[in-house]
Amino acid sequence: MLSLLDIAERAWTGPRMDEMEWNMSLFHKVQELVKRHNLKAPSAEEVVVRDNVLVDAVWQAGIDFLVENGVYCLTTRRIIKLTEDEVKDTIRAMPSQVTIGEGTNAVTVKKRDIDGDRCHVVCCGGFHSPYREDLANILPKAFMEIPGNDFMEGFTFRVVD
């Protein structure tokens, strides 16, 4: 299984690529995988896709995407290459549940099955835009006071062009 150090090393030794070239490769690779795996969007009426052939094809397309394209490191402008075995071994090693927070603030996120929602966890992600500095301590608290929010994730842009 891959370690964080393996990934870090590959981020410094992988093939170099310009960011725009990477972005265009994503577009072309997705188009290629849609054709290769005969992927079609489900109808608007289908809230949960129950077509196992489609689900399996999307799963394999995702693995193919990671193996064939890799993962781009913005900092080093290098591609982190992965083998199919590394991707599958890492997926198999993922825990079925993770606890976030401590004490009374702890929330356990459990793996969900396609057959139903086994663990209802609400994530608040309201920080994906800039806000004034004087609101920096107020907004996170306000978002977390929304009833039903279990945890908060996100990042904040300093500016948006």
Backbone as CSV, one residue per row, in Angstrom:
resi,resn,N_x,N_y,N_z,CA_x,CA_y,CA_z,C_x,C_y,C_z
1,MET,0.841,-1.180,0.000,0.000,0.000,0.000,0.888,1.247,0.000
2,LEU,0.414,2.291,-0.619,1.150,3.543,-0.695,1.166,4.266,0.648
3,SER,2.289,4.849,0.956,2.371,5.676,2.154,2.375,7.139,1.718
4,LEU,2.173,8.017,2.664,2.231,9.443,2.379,3.612,9.831,1.870
5,LEU,4.648,9.164,2.377,6.011,9.443,1.909,6.199,9.020,0.456
6,ASP,5.572,7.907,0.044,5.628,7.486,-1.361,5.040,8.564,-2.260
7,ILE,3.895,9.082,-1.850,3.224,10.124,-2.632,4.088,11.381,-2.686
8,ALA,4.642,11.773,-1.542,5.492,12.967,-1.494,6.703,12.822,-2.411
9,GLU,7.318,11.646,-2.398,8.481,11.417,-3.265,8.083,11.521,-4.737
10,ARG,6.957,10.940,-5.095,6.505,10.997,-6.490,6.131,12.424,-6.904
11,ALA,5.687,13.213,-5.937,5.361,14.610,-6.235,6.614,15.402,-6.596
12,TRP,7.784,14.916,-6.198,9.041,15.605,-6.523,9.805,14.935,-7.650
13,THR,9.433,13.704,-8.009,10.203,12.983,-9.029,9.384,12.630,-10.271
14,GLY,8.075,12.805,-10.216,7.225,12.445,-11.358,7.484,13.331,-12.560
15,PRO,6.912,12.967,-13.699,7.101,13.766,-14.917,6.560,15.189,-14.738
16,ARG,7.300,16.157,-15.260,6.863,17.562,-15.204,5.800,17.818,-16.266
17,MET,4.867,18.737,-15.930,3.847,19.128,-16.895,3.330,20.514,-16.521
18,ASP,3.131,21.340,-17.528,2.545,22.659,-17.323,1.097,22.503,-16.872
19,GLU,0.627,23.401,-16.033,-0.731,23.287,-15.475,-1.799,23.300,-16.567
20,MET,-1.655,24.160,-17.569,-2.652,24.213,-18.640,-2.656,22.918,-19.445
21,GLU,-1.479,22.364,-19.671,-1.385,21.080,-20.368,-2.094,19.991,-19.553
22,TRP,-1.908,20.004,-18.238,-2.583,19.056,-17.354,-4.101,19.212,-17.451
23,ASN,-4.555,20.455,-17.368,-5.998,20.706,-17.442,-6.594,20.194,-18.736
24,MET,-5.908,20.411,-19.839,-6.402,19.918,-21.127,-6.350,18.391,-21.182
25,SER,-5.350,17.792,-20.556,-5.272,16.326,-20.560,-6.456,15.729,-19.799
26,LEU,-6.927,16.418,-18.763,-8.109,15.943,-18.030,-9.315,15.881,-18.957
27,PHE,-9.525,16.954,-19.679,-10.656,17.038,-20.608,-10.600,15.903,-21.635
28,HIS,-9.431,15.720,-22.247,-9.299,14.687,-23.279,-9.433,13.284,-22.695
29,LYS,-8.868,13.060,-21.507,-8.942,11.730,-20.891,-10.377,11.380,-20.527
30,VAL,-11.131,12.327,-19.995,-12.536,12.061,-19.651,-13.324,11.723,-20.914
31,GLN,-13.125,12.475,-21.976,-13.811,12.165,-23.244,-13.474,10.755,-23.709
32,GLU,-12.199,10.400,-23.646,-11.756,9.071,-24.069,-12.405,7.975,-23.216
33,LEU,-12.429,8.166,-21.901,-12.986,7.150,-21.007,-14.500,7.014,-21.165
34,VAL,-15.187,8.095,-21.431,-16.632,8.030,-21.667,-16.906,7.136,-22.880
35,LYS,-16.124,7.305,-23.934,-16.301,6.463,-25.133,-15.885,5.027,-24.870
36,ARG,-14.696,4.839,-24.272,-14.164,3.501,-24.052,-15.084,2.650,-23.180
37,HIS,-15.676,3.258,-22.151,-16.523,2.517,-21.212,-18.008,2.673,-21.504
38,ASN,-18.325,3.341,-22.616,-19.721,3.529,-23.036,-20.566,4.125,-21.903
39,LEU,-20.087,5.221,-21.336,-20.764,5.857,-20.210,-21.838,6.812,-20.705
40,LYS,-22.973,6.739,-20.066,-24.090,7.629,-20.392,-24.666,8.155,-19.088
41,ALA,-25.043,9.412,-19.087,-25.655,9.994,-17.897,-27.003,9.345,-17.656
42,PRO,-27.341,9.049,-16.402,-28.663,8.492,-16.103,-29.741,9.538,-16.379
43,SER,-30.958,9.077,-16.505,-32.066,9.996,-16.765,-32.301,10.886,-15.547
44,ALA,-32.952,12.006,-15.761,-33.228,12.961,-14.685,-34.115,12.341,-13.607
45,GLU,-34.879,11.331,-13.940,-35.784,10.689,-12.979,-35.044,9.740,-12.033
46,GLU,-33.855,9.303,-12.427,-33.095,8.361,-11.606,-32.305,9.112,-10.534
47,VAL,-32.766,9.032,-9.306,-32.041,9.662,-8.208,-30.862,8.779,-7.815
48,VAL,-31.073,7.486,-7.747,-30.023,6.520,-7.455,-29.889,5.596,-8.659
49,VAL,-28.698,5.511,-9.202,-28.462,4.661,-10.372,-28.388,3.213,-9.903
50,ARG,-29.254,2.373,-10.454,-29.273,0.955,-10.071,-28.840,0.047,-11.216
51,ASP,-28.314,0.645,-12.271,-27.804,-0.107,-13.412,-26.385,-0.557,-13.072
52,ASN,-26.253,-1.818,-12.650,-24.953,-2.317,-12.197,-23.892,-2.289,-13.282
53,VAL,-24.292,-2.456,-14.532,-23.321,-2.396,-15.634,-22.737,-0.988,-15.714
54,LEU,-23.601,0.020,-15.596,-23.141,1.410,-15.626,-22.277,1.719,-14.413
55,VAL,-22.707,1.274,-13.245,-21.943,1.529,-12.022,-20.552,0.904,-12.137
56,ASP,-20.474,-0.327,-12.603,-19.178,-0.998,-12.765,-18.312,-0.282,-13.797
57,ALA,-18.923,0.189,-14.877,-18.175,0.896,-15.922,-17.622,2.225,-15.398
58,VAL,-18.422,2.942,-14.623,-17.958,4.208,-14.046,-16.817,3.942,-13.066
59,TRP,-16.954,2.898,-12.253,-15.900,2.532,-11.300,-14.593,2.250,-12.033
60,GLN,-14.658,1.427,-13.076,-13.441,1.082,-13.820,-12.879,2.306,-14.537
61,ALA,-13.738,3.176,-15.041,-13.270,4.404,-15.689,-12.516,5.276,-14.688
62,GLY,-12.989,5.327,-13.446,-12.297,6.099,-12.417,-10.916,5.541,-12.126
63,ILE,-10.821,4.228,-12.034,-9.517,3.593,-11.798,-8.604,3.831,-12.996
64,ASP,-9.145,3.636,-14.206,-8.355,3.881,-15.413,-7.857,5.322,-15.459
65,PHE,-8.710,6.243,-15.043,-8.327,7.650,-15.039,-7.113,7.887,-14.137
66,LEU,-7.172,7.370,-12.918,-6.054,7.556,-11.979,-4.768,6.916,-12.491
67,VAL,-4.889,5.727,-13.061,-3.705,5.003,-13.526,-3.116,5.661,-14.775
68,GLU,-3.966,6.058,-15.711,-3.479,6.585,-16.986,-3.082,8.059,-16.906
69,ASN,-3.765,8.844,-16.095,-3.462,10.269,-15.997,-2.600,10.600,-14.787
70,GLY,-2.794,9.875,-13.691,-2.095,10.196,-12.465,-2.780,11.340,-11.739
71,VAL,-2.070,11.913,-10.788,-2.575,13.021,-9.987,-1.564,14.158,-10.123
72,TYR,-2.064,15.374,-10.316,-1.179,16.517,-10.544,-0.867,17.235,-9.236
73,CYS,0.408,17.523,-9.003,0.838,18.303,-7.852,1.072,19.736,-8.326
74,LEU,0.221,20.651,-7.879,0.338,22.052,-8.294,1.651,22.676,-7.832
75,THR,2.117,22.289,-6.668,3.324,22.891,-6.101,4.567,22.575,-6.926
76,THR,4.727,21.306,-7.300,5.932,20.894,-8.026,5.718,20.816,-9.534
77,ARG,4.466,20.931,-9.961,4.100,20.807,-11.384,4.554,19.463,-11.952
78,ARG,4.335,18.450,-11.136,4.685,17.091,-11.550,3.470,16.180,-11.393
79,ILE,3.518,15.082,-12.133,2.437,14.107,-12.092,2.841,12.971,-11.163
80,ILE,1.934,12.641,-10.258,2.132,11.511,-9.350,1.513,10.300,-10.039
81,LYS,2.366,9.388,-10.481,1.909,8.202,-11.201,1.524,7.096,-10.211
82,LEU,0.476,6.344,-10.559,-0.028,5.252,-9.726,-0.258,4.024,-10.600
83,THR,-0.062,2.848,-10.017,-0.391,1.625,-10.742,-1.808,1.202,-10.362
84,GLU,-2.393,0.335,-11.155,-3.743,-0.148,-10.843,-3.752,-0.895,-9.507
85,ASP,-2.732,-1.686,-9.251,-2.665,-2.407,-7.973,-2.584,-1.436,-6.799
86,GLU,-1.810,-0.358,-6.940,-1.709,0.623,-5.858,-3.050,1.294,-5.594
87,VAL,-3.764,1.640,-6.654,-5.077,2.275,-6.493,-6.035,1.324,-5.795
88,LYS,-6.112,0.090,-6.280,-7.055,-0.871,-5.707,-6.680,-1.255,-4.272
89,ASP,-5.388,-1.435,-4.000,-4.952,-1.762,-2.638,-5.285,-0.630,-1.673
90,THR,-5.112,0.607,-2.123,-5.417,1.764,-1.281,-6.907,1.851,-1.004
91,ILE,-7.726,1.590,-2.006,-9.179,1.601,-1.819,-9.582,0.517,-0.819
92,ARG,-9.016,-0.680,-0.979,-9.338,-1.781,-0.057,-8.933,-1.460,1.377
93,ALA,-7.861,-0.695,1.540,-7.342,-0.400,2.880,-8.069,0.753,3.563
94,MET,-8.977,1.414,2.863,-9.690,2.538,3.466,-10.561,2.045,4.616
95,PRO,-10.564,2.783,5.721,-11.389,2.363,6.852,-12.875,2.510,6.537
96,SER,-13.694,1.690,7.187,-15.143,1.759,6.954,-15.774,2.906,7.722
97,GLN,-15.019,3.482,8.674,-15.519,4.649,9.392,-14.354,5.480,9.918
98,VAL,-14.605,6.784,10.080,-13.601,7.716,10.574,-14.280,8.632,11.577
99,THR,-13.639,8.865,12.705,-14.172,9.794,13.691,-13.444,11.121,13.562
100,ILE,-14.227,12.191,13.428,-13.706,13.539,13.283,-14.051,14.301,14.547
101,GLY,-13.089,14.987,15.130,-13.333,15.764,16.341,-13.082,14.943,17.590
102,GLU,-13.292,15.591,18.738,-13.043,14.951,20.023,-14.200,15.188,20.977
103,GLY,-14.321,14.311,21.957,-15.315,14.474,23.021,-16.722,14.673,22.501
104,THR,-17.402,15.696,23.029,-18.796,15.949,22.627,-18.896,16.469,21.193
105,ASN,-17.783,16.891,20.621,-17.781,17.374,19.239,-17.453,16.281,18.227
106,ALA,-17.224,15.057,18.691,-16.850,13.961,17.800,-18.035,13.532,16.934
107,VAL,-17.746,13.298,15.656,-18.741,12.804,14.704,-18.108,11.634,13.973
108,THR,-18.812,10.532,13.862,-18.305,9.370,13.147,-18.954,9.299,11.772
109,VAL,-18.107,9.310,10.755,-18.565,9.192,9.374,-18.358,7.744,8.971
110,LYS,-19.449,7.086,8.559,-19.372,5.681,8.177,-19.582,5.529,6.680
111,LYS,-18.979,4.475,6.146,-19.134,4.169,4.728,-20.606,3.907,4.432
112,ARG,-21.090,4.460,3.351,-22.480,4.254,2.962,-22.558,3.197,1.878
113,ASP,-23.606,2.415,1.910,-23.847,1.420,0.883,-24.882,1.949,-0.088
114,ILE,-24.890,1.420,-1.288,-25.856,1.862,-2.289,-27.279,1.495,-1.877
115,ASP,-27.419,0.503,-0.977,-28.747,0.059,-0.557,-29.418,1.005,0.421
116,GLY,-28.696,1.945,0.959,-29.350,2.852,1.888,-28.372,3.724,2.632
117,ASP,-28.913,4.699,3.303,-28.133,5.659,4.057,-27.952,5.117,5.464
118,ARG,-26.798,4.578,5.756,-26.559,3.951,7.053,-26.133,4.948,8.125
119,CYS,-25.625,6.091,7.719,-25.128,7.063,8.692,-25.333,8.460,8.123
120,HIS,-26.226,9.196,8.715,-26.520,10.541,8.224,-25.555,11.538,8.846
121,VAL,-24.665,12.083,8.032,-23.711,13.080,8.492,-23.818,14.269,7.549
122,VAL,-24.021,15.442,8.110,-24.171,16.643,7.300,-22.891,17.463,7.391
123,CYS,-22.330,17.768,6.240,-21.120,18.568,6.160,-21.479,19.967,5.686
124,CYS,-21.015,20.964,6.393,-21.237,22.356,6.020,-19.997,22.857,5.309
125,GLY,-20.134,23.234,4.070,-18.995,23.739,3.306,-19.263,25.128,2.785
126,GLY,-19.369,26.093,3.652,-19.794,27.416,3.237,-18.710,28.439,3.051
127,PHE,-17.459,28.035,2.938,-16.384,29.019,2.917,-15.668,29.129,1.585
128,HIS,-16.291,28.814,0.519,-15.600,28.794,-0.765,-15.687,30.128,-1.496
129,SER,-15.705,31.200,-0.747,-15.663,32.541,-1.329,-15.047,33.487,-0.303
130,PRO,-14.508,34.603,-0.759,-13.860,35.507,0.197,-14.872,36.237,1.069
131,TYR,-14.459,36.581,2.279,-15.268,37.410,3.162,-14.333,38.323,3.943
132,ARG,-14.898,39.360,4.501,-14.090,40.363,5.192,-13.377,39.776,6.404
133,GLU,-12.216,40.334,6.706,-11.404,39.841,7.806,-12.108,39.957,9.156
134,ASP,-12.941,40.982,9.323,-13.630,41.154,10.601,-14.695,40.078,10.836
135,LEU,-15.019,39.309,9.778,-16.000,38.227,9.909,-15.342,36.860,10.103
136,ALA,-14.002,36.828,10.075,-13.272,35.556,10.110,-13.607,34.698,11.321
137,ASN,-13.866,35.295,12.460,-14.183,34.512,13.658,-15.674,34.303,13.845
138,ILE,-16.489,35.064,13.165,-17.941,34.993,13.338,-18.583,33.968,12.406
139,LEU,-18.168,33.956,11.140,-18.828,33.094,10.153,-18.733,31.597,10.449
140,PRO,-17.560,31.056,10.798,-17.540,29.614,11.092,-18.513,29.240,12.205
141,LYS,-18.566,30.045,13.246,-19.484,29.779,14.358,-20.927,29.825,13.880
142,ALA,-21.259,30.817,13.053,-22.627,30.943,12.543,-23.012,29.739,11.686
143,PHE,-22.099,29.275,10.842,-22.392,28.105,10.014,-22.624,26.865,10.879
144,MET,-21.829,26.707,11.926,-21.970,25.521,12.761,-23.179,25.581,13.680
145,GLU,-23.795,26.751,13.839,-25.014,26.843,14.634,-26.260,26.485,13.827
146,ILE,-26.087,26.225,12.531,-27.209,25.776,11.714,-27.584,24.379,12.202
147,PRO,-28.845,24.164,12.607,-29.240,22.853,13.137,-28.959,21.724,12.140
148,GLY,-28.391,20.641,12.645,-28.157,19.463,11.817,-26.767,19.367,11.233
149,ASN,-25.981,20.434,11.258,-24.614,20.355,10.750,-23.771,19.539,11.711
150,ASP,-23.062,18.555,11.178,-22.209,17.713,12.001,-20.759,18.173,11.989
151,PHE,-20.285,18.625,10.835,-18.920,19.134,10.774,-18.804,20.095,9.609
152,MET,-17.694,20.810,9.580,-17.491,21.842,8.580,-16.182,21.563,7.844
153,GLU,-16.192,21.760,6.551,-14.982,21.628,5.759,-14.919,22.803,4.811
154,GLY,-13.772,22.976,4.213,-13.685,23.998,3.189,-12.440,24.832,3.311
155,PHE,-12.324,25.717,2.399,-11.199,26.643,2.353,-11.774,27.981,1.937
156,THR,-11.017,29.020,2.151,-11.484,30.341,1.825,-10.497,31.018,0.892
157,PHE,-11.009,31.525,-0.209,-10.175,32.303,-1.107,-9.912,33.671,-0.490
158,ARG,-8.721,34.183,-0.672,-8.444,35.553,-0.226,-9.118,36.546,-1.174
159,VAL,-9.059,36.251,-2.483,-9.708,37.089,-3.489,-10.222,36.182,-4.595
160,VAL,-11.165,36.676,-5.350,-11.653,35.964,-6.533,-11.495,36.903,-7.703
161,ASP,-10.859,36.407,-8.776,-10.665,37.294,-9.919,-11.862,37.285,-10.839
